Amino acid sequence: MNDDPLHRRPSARARRQPHRKCRVNRVRRASTAKLVVTLAAVLSPMLASLPASASASALATTPTATAASLPTSASHSTPASVVAPAAQRRSPEVVSPAGEVAARRVTVERIAGADRYEQSALVAARAFPRAELVYLASGEKFADALGAASIAAIHRAPLLLVQGGRLPASVAAELGRLAPSSVVLVGGAASVSDDVLVEVSRVAVGATVSRIDGADRYEVSRRLLADDLAGAPSASRLTLASGRDFPDALSSASAAARLQAPVVLVDGIAPLSPPERAVFEAPRVTSLTIVGGAASVSAEVERALASPSRSSTRLAGADRYETSAVVNRAAYPAAATVFLASGAGFAVALSGGQVAATAAAPLYVVRPDCVPRPVLDELTRLNPTRIIVLGGLGTLSSAVSALTPCP
């Protein structure tokens, strides 16, 4: 027998030891697995009971973009952040039609009121801590509000919607909070009655309340432009949009305000009237932008406006959604925030263009249940960190919040 320890044969117990260790390790792994299952069973109901916003912030693995503050230099008001904390959610990646990831993550927010009037009040409340000047327009008809949106944005003032015969309670409360020194109602008595002006005077104590009216929506638009207090009489660039329908003017509001080229509503099909020609052919006007195709603003109107002394450009797409993309592409080389509004109905979207401009953000019109390809392409180009959806789920569905492409 060899007594050298290095060559001594191990005992039977020693030979069995490694197998025992393996059995011990298997037992430990099984116990650990049981412990994990038990912890999951205990914690799952606790996590499920947390509010959605809390669980999202606690469990998100990538940082959520914070709401950026809006510009603070203003002639009539001081805007604040446009935020809807309760409606924030994480969206999927913004993808191009080819499926390539264009932006890693964006924060999607939704601003939604109970109706179009509360919507306008809610948007104003989130954008303006107070305002020296406030615009009012009918929420029952789109024309006056669309004509006022870009000019309100140029003045950095809120636009609130009212009913034809009364001041909605949500708007009255917002007027009281804003405490303006001037309130301008855009539109004639056929759109908003004098009784509403009386109610406004009672709520906005000490404010000067005035009306800008006209024989029709086109004259109202021209008179608003020319008004020394509430208009933009010295604008050298103007934007023409059809007053027959809402999408082109809605998409133009933010872009026009950014370029200091207020929107003026025209019939688009009828020949230009002498008062319209006087506005567009004024010596100060050096640039005209026509929004929409020939079905919205005819080629005859475009030819009538041609002149060597000013430039004229038409921005148009195959439909209202592509036109929206074309208009904003021309005005916004970059933007961290983007607004989405319905292109199928004007009610909730009317107050959106003004606040989008205040946030230095483009506003795109989309379908109620999906995002058109031209708008998705714009999101790919801009790569925003924040997308704000205007209106409740009845206006723009959760598929829009998820940036679902239209088929």
C-alpha positions as a printed NumPy array, in Angstrom:
array([[  0.   ,   0.   ,   0.   ],
       [  1.336,   3.409,  -0.922],
       [  1.434,   5.798,   2.084],
       [  2.108,   8.917,  -0.024],
       [ -0.8  ,  11.279,   0.626],
       [ -0.736,  12.509,  -2.976],
       [ -1.328,   8.989,  -4.259],
       [ -3.556,   7.647,  -1.506],
       [ -6.91 ,   6.379,  -2.808],
       [ -9.841,   8.369,  -1.41 ],
       [-12.24 ,   6.675,   0.934],
       [-15.729,   5.607,  -0.138],
       [-17.256,   8.539,   1.844],
       [-14.972,  11.006,   0.123],
       [-15.844,   9.521,  -3.268],
       [-19.558,  10.101,  -2.522],
       [-19.084,  13.741,  -1.322],
       [-19.301,  15.526,  -4.744],
       [-22.647,  13.838,  -5.472],
       [-23.927,  15.004,  -2.111],
       [-22.915,  18.58 ,  -2.888],
       [-24.824,  18.442,  -6.189],
       [-27.93 ,  17.258,  -4.363],
       [-27.568,  20.114,  -1.855],
       [-27.209,  22.681,  -4.656],
       [-30.326,  21.346,  -6.391],
       [-32.277,  21.658,  -3.146],
       [-31.054,  25.241,  -2.663],
       [-32.045,  26.21 ,  -6.222],
       [-35.487,  24.689,  -5.762],
       [-35.944,  26.587,  -2.495],
       [-34.883,  29.846,  -4.148],
       [-37.361,  29.296,  -6.99 ],
       [-40.163,  28.672,  -4.501],
       [-39.211,  31.868,  -2.659],
       [-39.355,  33.919,  -5.9  ],
       [-42.796,  32.511,  -6.753],
       [-44.03 ,  33.273,  -3.239],
       [-42.727,  36.875,  -3.396],
       [-44.332,  37.385,  -6.799],
       [-47.667,  36.151,  -5.476],
       [-47.456,  38.577,  -2.564],
       [-46.235,  41.627,  -4.496],
       [-48.43 ,  41.337,  -7.599],
       [-51.666,  42.485,  -5.892],
       [-49.76 ,  45.326,  -4.219],
       [-48.383,  46.576,  -7.533],
       [-51.754,  46.187,  -9.212],
       [-53.362,  48.409,  -6.59 ],
       [-50.989,  51.293,  -7.307],
       [-52.272,  54.169,  -9.529],
       [-51.229,  53.856, -13.15 ],
       [-49.053,  56.952, -13.001],
       [-47.297,  55.721,  -9.867],
       [-46.596,  52.26 , -11.228],
       [-45.318,  53.715, -14.477],
       [-42.905,  56.048, -12.717],
       [-41.764,  53.326, -10.341],
       [-41.227,  50.598, -12.912],
       [-40.122,  52.471, -16.042],
       [-36.688,  51.387, -17.162],
       [-36.076,  54.444, -19.325],
       [-36.358,  58.077, -18.135],
       [-39.576,  59.961, -18.873],
       [-39.204,  63.335, -20.528],
       [-40.221,  66.145, -18.195],
       [-42.683,  68.802, -19.334],
       [-40.665,  71.666, -20.75 ],
       [-41.743,  75.171, -19.804],
       [-43.208,  77.376, -22.485],
       [-41.551,  80.671, -23.455],
       [-41.974,  83.348, -20.819],
       [-41.393,  86.539, -22.799],
       [-44.814,  87.758, -23.814],
       [-46.493,  90.995, -24.771],
       [-49.805,  90.205, -23.07 ],
       [-49.285,  87.171, -20.884],
       [-46.863,  84.789, -19.275],
       [-47.396,  81.206, -20.408],
       [-46.58 ,  78.243, -18.236],
       [-46.049,  74.587, -19.013],
       [-48.742,  72.731, -20.934],
       [-48.995,  69.534, -18.938],
       [-51.593,  66.867, -18.216],
       [-49.927,  64.848, -15.436],
       [-52.865,  62.515, -14.908],
       [-52.951,  61.648, -18.582],
       [-49.251,  61.077, -19.168],
       [-48.239,  57.737, -20.553],
       [-45.302,  56.078, -22.231],
       [-45.736,  55.586, -25.944],
       [-44.183,  53.034, -28.24 ],
       [-41.294,  54.131, -30.4  ],
       [-42.116,  56.585, -33.167],
       [-41.607,  54.589, -36.343],
       [-41.372,  55.484, -39.984],
       [-43.444,  53.627, -42.587],
       [-40.447,  51.372, -43.174],
       [-40.543,  50.445, -39.505],
       [-37.243,  52.039, -38.561],
       [-37.089,  53.508, -35.08 ],
       [-36.94 ,  57.291, -35.328],
       [-37.229,  58.223, -31.657],
       [-36.524,  56.018, -28.702],
       [-39.243,  57.159, -26.334],
       [-41.667,  60.043, -26.11 ],
       [-44.031,  61.137, -23.38 ],
       [-47.622,  61.195, -24.616],
       [-50.047,  63.469, -22.76 ],
       [-53.743,  64.059, -23.256],
       [-55.619,  67.281, -22.514],
       [-59.336,  66.552, -22.429],
       [-62.287,  68.571, -21.155],
       [-65.868,  67.462, -20.721],
       [-66.839,  69.531, -23.783],
       [-65.337,  72.018, -26.227],
       [-65.776,  74.902, -23.773],
       [-64.092,  73.208, -20.843],
       [-61.424,  72.036, -23.295],
       [-60.587,  75.638, -24.186],
       [-60.585,  76.625, -20.512],
       [-58.379,  73.675, -19.576],
       [-55.877,  74.44 , -22.327],
       [-55.723,  78.095, -21.266],
       [-55.332,  77.168, -17.604],
       [-52.385,  74.911, -18.383],
       [-50.702,  77.516, -20.579],
       [-51.326,  80.844, -18.855],
       [-51.051,  81.741, -15.172],
       [-52.712,  85.039, -16.122],
       [-53.353,  87.131, -19.239],
       [-53.779,  90.823, -19.969],
       [-55.67 ,  90.1  , -23.192],
       [-58.176,  87.281, -23.792],
       [-59.946,  86.371, -27.022],
       [-63.428,  84.851, -27.144],
       [-65.096,  83.157, -30.11 ],
       [-68.026,  80.889, -30.813],
       [-67.52 ,  77.208, -30.129],
       [-70.598,  76.354, -32.2  ],
       [-69.154,  77.648, -35.483],
       [-65.509,  77.231, -36.415],
       [-64.781,  80.263, -38.606],
       [-64.256,  83.061, -36.073],
       [-62.138,  80.942, -33.741],
       [-59.927,  79.815, -36.624],
       [-59.532,  83.388, -37.795],
       [-58.558,  84.441, -34.275],
       [-56.21 ,  81.582, -33.355],
       [-53.03 ,  82.713, -35.106],
       [-53.475,  86.344, -34.06 ],
       [-54.117,  85.335, -30.451],
       [-50.913,  83.314, -30.629],
       [-48.974,  86.283, -32.008],
       [-50.206,  88.3  , -29.009],
       [-49.477,  85.326, -26.754],
       [-53.004,  85.456, -25.398],
       [-55.52 ,  82.678, -24.688],
       [-58.53 ,  81.912, -26.86 ],
       [-61.666,  80.73 , -25.057],
       [-64.814,  79.347, -26.658],
       [-68.332,  80.445, -25.7  ],
       [-71.841,  79.436, -26.575],
       [-74.015,  81.594, -28.763],
       [-76.361,  82.629, -25.967],
       [-74.455,  82.162, -22.735],
       [-71.076,  82.037, -21.063],
       [-70.253,  78.448, -20.02 ],
       [-69.418,  78.048, -16.335],
       [-65.979,  76.564, -17.061],
       [-65.073,  79.539, -19.262],
       [-66.448,  82.039, -16.733],
       [-64.268,  80.502, -14.035],
       [-61.221,  80.66 , -16.295],
       [-61.886,  84.295, -17.18 ],
       [-62.055,  85.12 , -13.5  ],
       [-58.766,  83.347, -12.868],
       [-56.971,  84.994, -15.798],
       [-58.104,  88.477, -14.653],
       [-57.584,  90.179, -18.04 ],
       [-57.656,  93.899, -18.59 ],
       [-59.068,  93.466, -22.125],
       [-61.451,  90.887, -23.561],
       [-62.112,  90.792, -27.306],
       [-65.033,  88.821, -28.68 ],
       [-64.443,  87.845, -32.314],
       [-67.658,  87.472, -34.311],
       [-70.998,  89.156, -34.826],
       [-74.192,  88.929, -32.802],
       [-75.414,  86.109, -35.03 ],
       [-72.59 ,  83.99 , -33.638],
       [-72.452,  85.26 , -30.038],
       [-75.199,  87.411, -28.555],
       [-74.772,  90.642, -26.619],
       [-76.022,  88.809, -23.512],
       [-72.731,  86.942, -23.458],
       [-70.831,  90.231, -23.439],
       [-72.847,  91.315, -20.419],
       [-71.955,  88.08 , -18.609],
       [-68.297,  88.55 , -19.524],
       [-68.324,  92.068, -18.065],
       [-69.637,  90.697, -14.778],
       [-66.98 ,  88.005, -14.565],
       [-63.958,  89.94 , -15.868],
       [-64.355,  92.801, -13.409],
       [-62.683,  95.986, -14.597],
       [-61.83 ,  94.609, -18.052],
       [-62.603,  96.445, -21.269],
       [-64.899,  94.175, -23.27 ],
       [-65.224,  94.742, -27.013],
       [-66.459,  92.993, -30.13 ],
       [-64.964,  92.685, -33.608],
       [-67.708,  91.811, -36.083],
       [-68.473,  91.96 , -39.761],
       [-71.028,  91.07 , -42.404],
       [-69.566,  87.551, -42.719],
       [-66.655,  85.43 , -41.496],
       [-64.332,  86.907, -44.088],
       [-64.976,  90.501, -43.088],
       [-64.584,  89.537, -39.425],
       [-61.197,  88.018, -40.262],
       [-60.07 ,  91.16 , -42.111],
       [-61.281,  93.497, -39.369],
       [-59.497,  91.468, -36.717],
       [-56.265,  91.67 , -38.701],
       [-56.604,  95.462, -38.98 ],
       [-57.479,  96.09 , -35.325],
       [-54.84 ,  98.191, -33.544],
       [-55.308,  96.501, -30.17 ],
       [-56.111,  92.883, -30.944],
       [-54.961,  92.452, -34.549],
       [-51.73 ,  92.477, -36.539],
       [-52.105,  95.528, -38.781],
       [-48.4  ,  95.793, -39.594],
       [-47.887,  92.169, -40.662],
       [-45.84 ,  91.967, -43.845],
       [-46.553,  88.274, -44.359],
       [-50.04 ,  86.785, -44.534],
       [-51.472,  83.279, -44.715],
       [-54.602,  82.575, -46.751],
       [-56.852,  79.672, -45.773],
       [-60.334,  78.657, -46.764],
       [-63.141,  79.694, -44.444],
       [-65.459,  77.082, -45.964],
       [-63.946,  74.246, -43.926],
       [-61.727,  74.044, -40.858],
       [-58.738,  71.663, -41.357],
       [-56.367,  73.894, -43.368],
       [-56.858,  76.926, -41.14 ],
       [-56.519,  74.766, -38.027],
       [-53.228,  73.25 , -39.194],
       [-51.98 ,  76.707, -40.175],
       [-52.575,  78.523, -36.892],
       [-49.393,  77.549, -35.076],
       [-47.191,  77.657, -38.168],
       [-48.563,  81.06 , -39.203],
       [-47.999,  82.526, -35.751],
       [-44.432,  81.206, -35.676],
       [-43.727,  82.966, -38.978],
       [-45.608,  86.115, -37.905],
       [-47.897,  85.57 , -40.886],
       [-51.457,  85.659, -39.488],
       [-54.212,  83.634, -41.092],
       [-56.809,  85.527, -43.118],
       [-59.894,  83.575, -44.124],
       [-61.064,  83.709, -47.735],
       [-63.898,  82.036, -49.6  ],
       [-61.304,  80.435, -51.829],
       [-63.651,  79.607, -54.69 ],
       [-65.296,  82.962, -55.349],
       [-63.14 ,  85.689, -56.949],
       [-61.396,  88.011, -54.509],
       [-63.517,  90.985, -53.487],
       [-62.135,  94.55 , -53.603],
       [-61.732,  94.632, -49.775],
       [-59.789,  91.359, -49.932],
       [-57.549,  92.668, -52.684],
       [-56.884,  95.776, -50.607],
       [-55.599,  93.612, -47.751],
       [-53.384,  91.337, -49.83 ],
       [-52.105,  94.021, -52.173],
       [-51.189,  96.496, -49.418],
       [-47.649,  97.879, -49.957],
       [-46.459,  96.449, -46.629],
       [-47.3  ,  92.857, -47.671],
       [-44.25 ,  91.142, -49.148],
       [-45.19 ,  87.466, -48.795],
       [-48.356,  85.408, -49.177],
       [-48.797,  81.745, -48.28 ],
       [-51.801,  79.855, -49.629],
       [-52.77 ,  76.781, -47.622],
       [-54.577,  73.899, -49.289],
       [-55.061,  72.652, -52.829],
       [-57.044,  74.19 , -55.644],
       [-60.238,  72.695, -54.235],
       [-59.775,  74.913, -51.172],
       [-58.249,  78.046, -52.709],
       [-58.62 ,  78.07 , -56.473],
       [-55.906,  78.561, -59.047],
       [-57.792,  81.676, -60.19 ],
       [-57.398,  83.232, -56.745],
       [-53.728,  82.313, -56.754],
       [-53.192,  83.933, -60.165],
       [-55.031,  87.067, -59.049],
       [-52.584,  87.452, -56.175],
       [-49.463,  87.068, -58.305],
       [-47.24 ,  90.135, -58.307],
       [-43.539,  90.891, -58.836],
       [-43.563,  92.904, -55.608],
       [-44.347,  89.94 , -53.327],
       [-43.734,  86.227, -53.147],
       [-46.554,  83.726, -53.247],
       [-46.312,  80.095, -52.123],
       [-48.876,  77.326, -51.993],
       [-48.563,  74.621, -49.328],
       [-50.771,  71.64 , -50.097],
       [-50.957,  67.866, -49.885],
       [-53.163,  65.133, -51.26 ],
       [-55.566,  65.545, -48.32 ],
       [-55.978,  67.532, -45.09 ],
       [-53.516,  65.297, -43.246],
       [-50.732,  65.629, -45.772],
       [-51.424,  69.363, -46.046],
       [-51.01 ,  69.581, -42.28 ],
       [-47.622,  67.877, -42.584],
       [-46.519,  70.134, -45.448],
       [-47.527,  73.33 , -43.613],
       [-45.686,  72.449, -40.427],
       [-42.614,  71.176, -42.241],
       [-42.234,  74.632, -43.768],
       [-42.463,  76.372, -40.381],
       [-40.765,  73.994, -37.944],
       [-37.267,  72.726, -38.752],
       [-37.195,  71.355, -35.198],
       [-39.628,  70.951, -32.305],
       [-39.455,  69.133, -28.982],
       [-43.239,  69.142, -28.527],
       [-45.967,  68.199, -31.006],
       [-49.756,  68.579, -30.751],
       [-52.244,  66.199, -32.379],
       [-55.854,  67.241, -33.049],
       [-58.765,  65.674, -34.85 ],
       [-59.075,  66.364, -38.539],
       [-62.586,  64.912, -38.534],
       [-64.269,  67.434, -36.227],
       [-63.467,  70.98 , -35.203],
       [-65.082,  71.243, -31.761],
       [-62.262,  70.195, -29.459],
       [-59.459,  71.283, -31.774],
       [-60.471,  74.949, -32.139],
       [-58.468,  76.149, -29.144],
       [-55.469,  73.942, -29.959],
       [-53.682,  75.965, -32.618],
       [-53.199,  78.957, -30.385],
       [-51.724,  77.017, -27.464],
       [-49.52 ,  74.961, -29.796],
       [-48.023,  78.178, -31.146],
       [-47.467,  79.434, -27.605],
       [-45.537,  76.237, -26.911],
       [-43.504,  76.712, -30.12 ],
       [-44.956,  73.423, -31.314],
       [-46.583,  72.304, -34.554],
       [-50.17 ,  71.062, -34.553],
       [-51.017,  68.177, -36.872],
       [-54.5  ,  66.945, -37.687],
       [-54.964,  63.176, -37.544],
       [-57.732,  60.632, -37.979],
       [-59.807,  59.704, -34.909],
       [-58.396,  56.176, -34.724],
       [-54.924,  56.288, -36.277],
       [-52.057,  58.552, -37.323],
       [-51.715,  59.174, -41.079],
       [-48.408,  58.296, -42.701],
       [-47.44 ,  61.911, -43.558],
       [-47.807,  62.878, -39.89 ],
       [-45.8  ,  59.838, -38.77 ],
       [-43.085,  60.911, -41.184],
       [-43.087,  64.324, -39.518],
       [-42.742,  62.73 , -36.083],
       [-39.81 ,  60.758, -37.442],
       [-38.236,  63.96 , -38.764],
       [-38.763,  66.032, -35.617],
       [-38.041,  63.261, -33.101],
       [-40.033,  65.041, -30.339],
       [-39.802,  64.212, -26.648],
       [-43.436,  65.121, -25.954],
       [-46.679,  64.593, -27.862],
       [-49.892,  66.231, -26.636],
       [-53.188,  64.737, -27.767],
       [-56.115,  67.167, -27.71 ],
       [-59.475,  65.763, -26.676],
       [-60.88 ,  62.696, -24.978],
       [-61.049,  59.132, -26.254],
       [-64.27 ,  59.929, -28.086],
       [-62.349,  62.442, -30.187],
       [-58.97 ,  60.727, -30.59 ],
       [-58.796,  57.093, -29.544],
       [-56.066,  55.307, -27.616],
       [-54.728,  54.108, -30.968],
       [-53.705,  57.707, -31.67 ],
       [-51.915,  57.916, -28.326],
       [-50.095,  54.713, -29.305],
       [-49.164,  56.338, -32.652],
       [-50.841,  53.545, -34.584],
       [-50.288,  54.042, -38.344],
       [-53.341,  54.356, -40.558],
       [-53.708,  51.463, -43.002]])
